[in-house]
Amino acid sequence: MRAGDLVRFKTTERDSEWLIGLLLRYDRFTKIAEILSDDQVYYTPGRLVEVHQRGFKDRPKPTGT
């Protein structure tokens, strides 16, 4: 997981529905994800986070005419 990825996550293991948000940061040592969703920042364990759509690492520069 990288910053900028669109992820789906649960806030607790008991939640039945997934939320979708933007991954701001993922700490590989503590395995905690910082996710922005609905103007709130969530701190969620990595086991409750899945990549929904990859973000762009480097966008190609448009070639103009």
N, CA, C and O atoms as a CHARMM CRD file, in Angstrom:
* protein
*
  260
    1    1 MET  N      0.84200  -1.17000   0.00000 PROA 1      0.00000
    2    1 MET  CA     0.00000   0.00000   0.00000 PROA 1      0.00000
    3    1 MET  C      0.89100   1.23800   0.00000 PROA 1      0.00000
    4    1 MET  O      1.88700   1.31700   0.71800 PROA 1      0.00000
    5    2 ARG  N      0.49900   2.18900  -0.82200 PROA 2      0.00000
    6    2 ARG  CA     1.23200   3.44400  -0.92100 PROA 2      0.00000
    7    2 ARG  C      0.28500   4.60600  -0.70800 PROA 2      0.00000
    8    2 ARG  O     -0.92000   4.49100  -0.93500 PROA 2      0.00000
    9    3 ALA  N      0.83600   5.72600  -0.27200 PROA 3      0.00000
   10    3 ALA  CA     0.03300   6.93600  -0.12100 PROA 3      0.00000
   11    3 ALA  C     -0.57300   7.30400  -1.46700 PROA 3      0.00000
   12    3 ALA  O      0.10500   7.26700  -2.49400 PROA 3      0.00000
   13    4 GLY  N     -1.83700   7.65300  -1.45600 PROA 4      0.00000
   14    4 GLY  CA    -2.54200   7.99500  -2.69000 PROA 4      0.00000
   15    4 GLY  C     -3.41300   6.86900  -3.21200 PROA 4      0.00000
   16    4 GLY  O     -4.19900   7.08200  -4.13500 PROA 4      0.00000
   17    5 ASP  N     -3.29500   5.67700  -2.64600 PROA 5      0.00000
   18    5 ASP  CA    -4.14900   4.55500  -3.05100 PROA 5      0.00000
   19    5 ASP  C     -5.55900   4.75000  -2.50300 PROA 5      0.00000
   20    5 ASP  O     -5.74200   5.27000  -1.40200 PROA 5      0.00000
   21    6 LEU  N     -6.53200   4.33500  -3.26700 PROA 6      0.00000
   22    6 LEU  CA    -7.91100   4.30200  -2.79300 PROA 6      0.00000
   23    6 LEU  C     -8.10200   2.95300  -2.11300 PROA 6      0.00000
   24    6 LEU  O     -7.89400   1.91100  -2.73400 PROA 6      0.00000
   25    7 VAL  N     -8.49300   2.96400  -0.84800 PROA 7      0.00000
   26    7 VAL  CA    -8.58400   1.72300  -0.07700 PROA 7      0.00000
   27    7 VAL  C     -9.99000   1.54700   0.49200 PROA 7      0.00000
   28    7 VAL  O    -10.73800   2.50900   0.66600 PROA 7      0.00000
   29    8 ARG  N    -10.31800   0.31500   0.77200 PROA 8      0.00000
   30    8 ARG  CA   -11.53400   0.03400   1.53500 PROA 8      0.00000
   31    8 ARG  C    -11.08200  -0.50600   2.88300 PROA 8      0.00000
   32    8 ARG  O    -10.08700  -1.22500   2.98300 PROA 8      0.00000
   33    9 PHE  N    -11.83900  -0.14200   3.92400 PROA 9      0.00000
   34    9 PHE  CA   -11.39200  -0.46800   5.26900 PROA 9      0.00000
   35    9 PHE  C    -12.57300  -0.58900   6.21100 PROA 9      0.00000
   36    9 PHE  O    -13.68200  -0.13600   5.92500 PROA 9      0.00000
   37   10 LYS  N    -12.29700  -1.21600   7.34400 PROA 10     0.00000
   38   10 LYS  CA   -13.24100  -1.29300   8.45400 PROA 10     0.00000
   39   10 LYS  C    -12.58800  -0.63200   9.65000 PROA 10     0.00000
   40   10 LYS  O    -11.37200  -0.71300   9.82200 PROA 10     0.00000
   41   11 THR  N    -13.38700   0.02000  10.47500 PROA 11     0.00000
   42   11 THR  CA   -12.81500   0.66100  11.66200 PROA 11     0.00000
   43   11 THR  C    -12.61600  -0.35000  12.79400 PROA 11     0.00000
   44   11 THR  O    -11.69000  -0.21100  13.59200 PROA 11     0.00000
   45   12 THR  N    -13.47900  -1.36200  12.86500 PROA 12     0.00000
   46   12 THR  CA   -13.32100  -2.44700  13.83700 PROA 12     0.00000
   47   12 THR  C    -13.60800  -3.76500  13.13300 PROA 12     0.00000
   48   12 THR  O    -14.18200  -3.78000  12.04400 PROA 12     0.00000
   49   13 GLU  N    -13.21400  -4.85900  13.74700 PROA 13     0.00000
   50   13 GLU  CA   -13.44500  -6.17500  13.14500 PROA 13     0.00000
   51   13 GLU  C    -14.91800  -6.54900  13.13200 PROA 13     0.00000
   52   13 GLU  O    -15.32900  -7.40200  12.34500 PROA 13     0.00000
   53   14 ARG  N    -15.71100  -5.93500  13.97800 PROA 14     0.00000
   54   14 ARG  CA   -17.13300  -6.25800  14.07300 PROA 14     0.00000
   55   14 ARG  C    -17.98600  -5.54800  13.02300 PROA 14     0.00000
   56   14 ARG  O    -19.15400  -5.89300  12.84200 PROA 14     0.00000
   57   15 ASP  N    -17.41200  -4.55300  12.32400 PROA 15     0.00000
   58   15 ASP  CA   -18.16800  -3.84300  11.29500 PROA 15     0.00000
   59   15 ASP  C    -18.53800  -4.78800  10.16200 PROA 15     0.00000
   60   15 ASP  O    -17.73800  -5.63100   9.75600 PROA 15     0.00000
   61   16 SER  N    -19.75800  -4.63800   9.65500 PROA 16     0.00000
   62   16 SER  CA   -20.18800  -5.49800   8.55300 PROA 16     0.00000
   63   16 SER  C    -19.97000  -4.83500   7.19700 PROA 16     0.00000
   64   16 SER  O    -19.83800  -5.53200   6.19100 PROA 16     0.00000
   65   17 GLU  N    -19.93100  -3.50900   7.14900 PROA 17     0.00000
   66   17 GLU  CA   -19.75400  -2.83100   5.87300 PROA 17     0.00000
   67   17 GLU  C    -18.37200  -2.20700   5.76700 PROA 17     0.00000
   68   17 GLU  O    -17.76500  -1.82800   6.76800 PROA 17     0.00000
   69   18 TRP  N    -17.88800  -2.10900   4.53700 PROA 18     0.00000
   70   18 TRP  CA   -16.58800  -1.51900   4.25600 PROA 18     0.00000
   71   18 TRP  C    -16.77200  -0.04500   3.94200 PROA 18     0.00000
   72   18 TRP  O    -17.76700   0.34500   3.33000 PROA 18     0.00000
   73   19 LEU  N    -15.81800   0.77000   4.35700 PROA 19     0.00000
   74   19 LEU  CA   -15.77000   2.17600   4.00500 PROA 19     0.00000
   75   19 LEU  C    -14.67900   2.36700   2.96100 PROA 19     0.00000
   76   19 LEU  O    -13.74300   1.57100   2.88700 PROA 19     0.00000
   77   20 ILE  N    -14.79300   3.41800   2.15500 PROA 20     0.00000
   78   20 ILE  CA   -13.78700   3.70000   1.13800 PROA 20     0.00000
   79   20 ILE  C    -13.14700   5.03900   1.45800 PROA 20     0.00000
   80   20 ILE  O    -13.83500   6.00000   1.80100 PROA 20     0.00000
   81   21 GLY  N    -11.82000   5.09600   1.34400 PROA 21     0.00000
   82   21 GLY  CA   -11.11100   6.33000   1.64700 PROA 21     0.00000
   83   21 GLY  C     -9.77100   6.39600   0.94200 PROA 21     0.00000
   84   21 GLY  O     -9.36800   5.45900   0.25200 PROA 21     0.00000
   85   22 LEU  N     -9.09500   7.50200   1.12300 PROA 22     0.00000
   86   22 LEU  CA    -7.79300   7.76100   0.52100 PROA 22     0.00000
   87   22 LEU  C     -6.70100   7.49300   1.54800 PROA 22     0.00000
   88   22 LEU  O     -6.72000   8.05100   2.64600 PROA 22     0.00000
   89   23 LEU  N     -5.75800   6.64300   1.19000 PROA 23     0.00000
   90   23 LEU  CA    -4.66700   6.31000   2.10200 PROA 23     0.00000
   91   23 LEU  C     -3.67600   7.46900   2.15600 PROA 23     0.00000
   92   23 LEU  O     -3.06900   7.82000   1.14400 PROA 23     0.00000
   93   24 LEU  N     -3.51700   8.05500   3.32600 PROA 24     0.00000
   94   24 LEU  CA    -2.58100   9.15700   3.50600 PROA 24     0.00000
   95   24 LEU  C     -1.18600   8.65100   3.85500 PROA 24     0.00000
   96   24 LEU  O     -0.18400   9.16800   3.36200 PROA 24     0.00000
   97   25 ARG  N     -1.13600   7.62200   4.72100 PROA 25     0.00000
   98   25 ARG  CA     0.14900   7.09900   5.17200 PROA 25     0.00000
   99   25 ARG  C     -0.05200   5.68600   5.69300 PROA 25     0.00000
  100   25 ARG  O     -1.09000   5.37100   6.27400 PROA 25     0.00000
  101   26 TYR  N      0.95600   4.82800   5.48000 PROA 26     0.00000
  102   26 TYR  CA     0.93200   3.48200   6.03900 PROA 26     0.00000
  103   26 TYR  C      2.28600   3.22100   6.68300 PROA 26     0.00000
  104   26 TYR  O      3.31800   3.25600   6.01100 PROA 26     0.00000
  105   27 ASP  N      2.27900   2.96200   7.96900 PROA 27     0.00000
  106   27 ASP  CA     3.50200   2.68000   8.70800 PROA 27     0.00000
  107   27 ASP  C      3.73600   1.17200   8.69500 PROA 27     0.00000
  108   27 ASP  O      2.96300   0.41000   9.27500 PROA 27     0.00000
  109   28 ARG  N      4.79000   0.75700   8.04000 PROA 28     0.00000
  110   28 ARG  CA     5.05300  -0.67900   7.90900 PROA 28     0.00000
  111   28 ARG  C      5.52000  -1.30900   9.21400 PROA 28     0.00000
  112   28 ARG  O      5.33700  -2.51000   9.41600 PROA 28     0.00000
  113   29 PHE  N      6.11300  -0.53100  10.09100 PROA 29     0.00000
  114   29 PHE  CA     6.59900  -1.07800  11.35600 PROA 29     0.00000
  115   29 PHE  C      5.44300  -1.37900  12.30400 PROA 29     0.00000
  116   29 PHE  O      5.35900  -2.47800  12.85200 PROA 29     0.00000
  117   30 THR  N      4.54800  -0.40400  12.50000 PROA 30     0.00000
  118   30 THR  CA     3.42200  -0.60100  13.41000 PROA 30     0.00000
  119   30 THR  C      2.18600  -1.14800  12.70100 PROA 30     0.00000
  120   30 THR  O      1.21900  -1.55000  13.34700 PROA 30     0.00000
  121   31 LYS  N      2.22400  -1.16100  11.35500 PROA 31     0.00000
  122   31 LYS  CA     1.11900  -1.65800  10.51900 PROA 31     0.00000
  123   31 LYS  C     -0.18500  -0.91500  10.80700 PROA 31     0.00000
  124   31 LYS  O     -1.24300  -1.51700  10.99000 PROA 31     0.00000
  125   32 ILE  N     -0.07000   0.41500  10.84000 PROA 32     0.00000
  126   32 ILE  CA    -1.22400   1.28500  11.04300 PROA 32     0.00000
  127   32 ILE  C     -1.40200   2.14500   9.79900 PROA 32     0.00000
  128   32 ILE  O     -0.44300   2.73800   9.30400 PROA 32     0.00000
  129   33 ALA  N     -2.63000   2.21000   9.29500 PROA 33     0.00000
  130   33 ALA  CA    -2.94900   3.02100   8.12400 PROA 33     0.00000
  131   33 ALA  C     -3.67700   4.28800   8.55400 PROA 33     0.00000
  132   33 ALA  O     -4.56200   4.24800   9.40900 PROA 33     0.00000
  133   34 GLU  N     -3.29900   5.40100   7.95800 PROA 34     0.00000
  134   34 GLU  CA    -3.97500   6.67700   8.18100 PROA 34     0.00000
  135   34 GLU  C     -4.79200   6.96100   6.92200 PROA 34     0.00000
  136   34 GLU  O     -4.23700   7.12200   5.83500 PROA 34     0.00000
  137   35 ILE  N     -6.12700   7.02100   7.08000 PROA 35     0.00000
  138   35 ILE  CA    -7.03400   7.08000   5.93400 PROA 35     0.00000
  139   35 ILE  C     -7.96800   8.27500   6.06600 PROA 35     0.00000
  140   35 ILE  O     -8.51600   8.53500   7.13700 PROA 35     0.00000
  141   36 LEU  N     -8.14400   9.00300   4.95500 PROA 36     0.00000
  142   36 LEU  CA    -9.07300  10.12800   4.90600 PROA 36     0.00000
  143   36 LEU  C    -10.36300   9.66400   4.24600 PROA 36     0.00000
  144   36 LEU  O    -10.35200   9.17600   3.11700 PROA 36     0.00000
  145   37 SER  N    -11.48100   9.82100   4.96200 PROA 37     0.00000
  146   37 SER  CA   -12.78700   9.43500   4.43600 PROA 37     0.00000
  147   37 SER  C    -13.84800  10.34400   5.04700 PROA 37     0.00000
  148   37 SER  O    -13.92300  10.48700   6.26800 PROA 37     0.00000
  149   38 ASP  N    -14.66100  10.95200   4.20300 PROA 38     0.00000
  150   38 ASP  CA   -15.75600  11.82400   4.65300 PROA 38     0.00000
  151   38 ASP  C    -15.27600  12.91000   5.61300 PROA 38     0.00000
  152   38 ASP  O    -15.87700  13.12100   6.66600 PROA 38     0.00000
  153   39 ASP  N    -14.19300  13.59700   5.25000 PROA 39     0.00000
  154   39 ASP  CA   -13.62500  14.69000   6.04000 PROA 39     0.00000
  155   39 ASP  C    -13.19000  14.26700   7.43900 PROA 39     0.00000
  156   39 ASP  O    -13.07800  15.11200   8.32800 PROA 39     0.00000
  157   40 GLN  N    -12.94500  12.98800   7.64700 PROA 40     0.00000
  158   40 GLN  CA   -12.42500  12.47800   8.91200 PROA 40     0.00000
  159   40 GLN  C    -11.19900  11.62700   8.62900 PROA 40     0.00000
  160   40 GLN  O    -11.10500  10.97300   7.59100 PROA 40     0.00000
  161   41 VAL  N    -10.26800  11.64700   9.56300 PROA 41     0.00000
  162   41 VAL  CA    -9.06600  10.82900   9.43600 PROA 41     0.00000
  163   41 VAL  C     -9.20300   9.63500  10.36700 PROA 41     0.00000
  164   41 VAL  O     -9.45500   9.79700  11.56100 PROA 41     0.00000
  165   42 TYR  N     -9.03900   8.43600   9.82300 PROA 42     0.00000
  166   42 TYR  CA    -9.14300   7.19600  10.59100 PROA 42     0.00000
  167   42 TYR  C     -7.76000   6.56700  10.70000 PROA 42     0.00000
  168   42 TYR  O     -6.97200   6.61300   9.75600 PROA 42     0.00000
  169   43 TYR  N     -7.47400   5.98100  11.85200 PROA 43     0.00000
  170   43 TYR  CA    -6.26500   5.19600  12.07000 PROA 43     0.00000
  171   43 TYR  C     -6.72100   3.75400  12.25800 PROA 43     0.00000
  172   43 TYR  O     -7.36800   3.41600  13.24900 PROA 43     0.00000
  173   44 THR  N     -6.37300   2.91200  11.29000 PROA 44     0.00000
  174   44 THR  CA    -6.90400   1.55500  11.23200 PROA 44     0.00000
  175   44 THR  C     -5.75900   0.55000  11.13000 PROA 44     0.00000
  176   44 THR  O     -4.77400   0.81900  10.44300 PROA 44     0.00000
  177   45 PRO  N     -5.86300  -0.59500  11.79400 PROA 45     0.00000
  178   45 PRO  CA    -4.84200  -1.63700  11.63400 PROA 45     0.00000
  179   45 PRO  C     -4.77700  -2.12800  10.17900 PROA 45     0.00000
  180   45 PRO  O     -5.79100  -2.18900   9.48500 PROA 45     0.00000
  181   46 GLY  N     -3.58600  -2.46800   9.74600 PROA 46     0.00000
  182   46 GLY  CA    -3.38100  -2.90500   8.37200 PROA 46     0.00000
  183   46 GLY  C     -4.17800  -4.13500   7.98600 PROA 46     0.00000
  184   46 GLY  O     -4.47600  -4.32400   6.80700 PROA 46     0.00000
  185   47 ARG  N     -4.52800  -4.97200   8.94100 PROA 47     0.00000
  186   47 ARG  CA    -5.28700  -6.19100   8.62500 PROA 47     0.00000
  187   47 ARG  C     -6.71700  -5.88300   8.20200 PROA 47     0.00000
  188   47 ARG  O     -7.39200  -6.73900   7.63000 PROA 47     0.00000
  189   48 LEU  N     -7.19100  -4.65600   8.48200 PROA 48     0.00000
  190   48 LEU  CA    -8.55500  -4.27100   8.12300 PROA 48     0.00000
  191   48 LEU  C     -8.59500  -3.35200   6.90500 PROA 48     0.00000
  192   48 LEU  O     -9.61300  -2.71400   6.63800 PROA 48     0.00000
  193   49 VAL  N     -7.48200  -3.28500   6.16600 PROA 49     0.00000
  194   49 VAL  CA    -7.39200  -2.39400   5.01200 PROA 49     0.00000
  195   49 VAL  C     -7.05500  -3.20700   3.77300 PROA 49     0.00000
  196   49 VAL  O     -6.18100  -4.07300   3.81100 PROA 49     0.00000
  197   50 GLU  N     -7.74800  -2.92900   2.67300 PROA 50     0.00000
  198   50 GLU  CA    -7.48100  -3.56900   1.38000 PROA 50     0.00000
  199   50 GLU  C     -7.40300  -2.49500   0.30600 PROA 50     0.00000
  200   50 GLU  O     -8.12200  -1.49700   0.36000 PROA 50     0.00000
  201   51 VAL  N     -6.52500  -2.70700  -0.67200 PROA 51     0.00000
  202   51 VAL  CA    -6.40500  -1.75700  -1.77100 PROA 51     0.00000
  203   51 VAL  C     -7.62000  -1.91400  -2.68100 PROA 51     0.00000
  204   51 VAL  O     -7.93200  -3.01100  -3.14500 PROA 51     0.00000
  205   52 HSD  N     -8.29400  -0.80200  -2.92400 PROA 52     0.00000
  206   52 HSD  CA    -9.45600  -0.79100  -3.81600 PROA 52     0.00000
  207   52 HSD  C     -9.02100  -0.41300  -5.22300 PROA 52     0.00000
  208   52 HSD  O     -9.43600  -1.03900  -6.19800 PROA 52     0.00000
  209   53 GLN  N     -8.17200   0.62700  -5.32600 PROA 53     0.00000
  210   53 GLN  CA    -7.63300   1.04500  -6.61400 PROA 53     0.00000
  211   53 GLN  C     -6.28900   1.70900  -6.37100 PROA 53     0.00000
  212   53 GLN  O     -6.14800   2.54300  -5.47500 PROA 53     0.00000
  213   54 ARG  N     -5.30400   1.33300  -7.17400 PROA 54     0.00000
  214   54 ARG  CA    -3.96800   1.89900  -7.03000 PROA 54     0.00000
  215   54 ARG  C     -3.94700   3.35000  -7.47000 PROA 54     0.00000
  216   54 ARG  O     -4.61800   3.73100  -8.42900 PROA 54     0.00000
  217   55 GLY  N     -3.16500   4.16100  -6.75600 PROA 55     0.00000
  218   55 GLY  CA    -2.93100   5.53900  -7.17100 PROA 55     0.00000
  219   55 GLY  C     -1.83400   5.57000  -8.21900 PROA 55     0.00000
  220   55 GLY  O     -1.13600   4.57800  -8.42600 PROA 55     0.00000
  221   56 PHE  N     -1.68500   6.70000  -8.87300 PROA 56     0.00000
  222   56 PHE  CA    -0.65200   6.84200  -9.88700 PROA 56     0.00000
  223   56 PHE  C      0.67500   7.16900  -9.22300 PROA 56     0.00000
  224   56 PHE  O      0.75500   8.07000  -8.38900 PROA 56     0.00000
  225   57 LYS  N      1.72200   6.43000  -9.59900 PROA 57     0.00000
  226   57 LYS  CA     3.04300   6.72900  -9.05700 PROA 57     0.00000
  227   57 LYS  C      3.59300   7.96900  -9.75700 PROA 57     0.00000
  228   57 LYS  O      3.93400   8.95600  -9.10600 PROA 57     0.00000
  229   58 ASP  N      3.67400   7.91400 -11.04600 PROA 58     0.00000
  230   58 ASP  CA     4.10500   9.04700 -11.86100 PROA 58     0.00000
  231   58 ASP  C      3.17200   9.13800 -13.05500 PROA 58     0.00000
  232   58 ASP  O      3.09900   8.21600 -13.86800 PROA 58     0.00000
  233   59 ARG  N      2.47500  10.22800 -13.15700 PROA 59     0.00000
  234   59 ARG  CA     1.59800  10.40400 -14.31700 PROA 59     0.00000
  235   59 ARG  C      2.44400  10.81400 -15.52000 PROA 59     0.00000
  236   59 ARG  O      3.36300  11.62200 -15.39000 PROA 59     0.00000
  237   60 PRO  N      2.13700  10.26600 -16.67000 PROA 60     0.00000
  238   60 PRO  CA     2.88600  10.68300 -17.85900 PROA 60     0.00000
  239   60 PRO  C      2.52900  12.12800 -18.21200 PROA 60     0.00000
  240   60 PRO  O      1.37700  12.54400 -18.08800 PROA 60     0.00000
  241   61 LYS  N      3.52900  12.88000 -18.65100 PROA 61     0.00000
  242   61 LYS  CA     3.30500  14.25600 -19.01700 PROA 61     0.00000
  243   61 LYS  C      2.59300  14.31300 -20.36800 PROA 61     0.00000
  244   61 LYS  O      2.99900  13.63300 -21.31100 PROA 61     0.00000
  245   62 PRO  N      1.54500  15.11300 -20.46800 PROA 62     0.00000
  246   62 PRO  CA     0.83900  15.18500 -21.75100 PROA 62     0.00000
  247   62 PRO  C      1.70300  15.86700 -22.80300 PROA 62     0.00000
  248   62 PRO  O      2.40900  16.83800 -22.53100 PROA 62     0.00000
  249   63 THR  N      1.62300  15.33400 -23.99200 PROA 63     0.00000
  250   63 THR  CA     2.36100  15.93300 -25.09800 PROA 63     0.00000
  251   63 THR  C      1.40800  16.82600 -25.86700 PROA 63     0.00000
  252   63 THR  O      0.42700  16.35100 -26.44000 PROA 63     0.00000
  253   64 GLY  N      1.68500  18.08500 -25.87900 PROA 64     0.00000
  254   64 GLY  CA     0.80700  19.05900 -26.54000 PROA 64     0.00000
  255   64 GLY  C      1.20900  19.28200 -27.97700 PROA 64     0.00000
  256   64 GLY  O      2.33800  19.00100 -28.37900 PROA 64     0.00000
  257   65 THR  N      0.26000  19.79600 -28.75000 PROA 65     0.00000
  258   65 THR  CA     0.58700  20.10200 -30.15400 PROA 65     0.00000
  259   65 THR  C      0.79200  21.56600 -30.34800 PROA 65     0.00000
  260   65 THR  O      1.07300  22.00800 -31.46200 PROA 65     0.00000
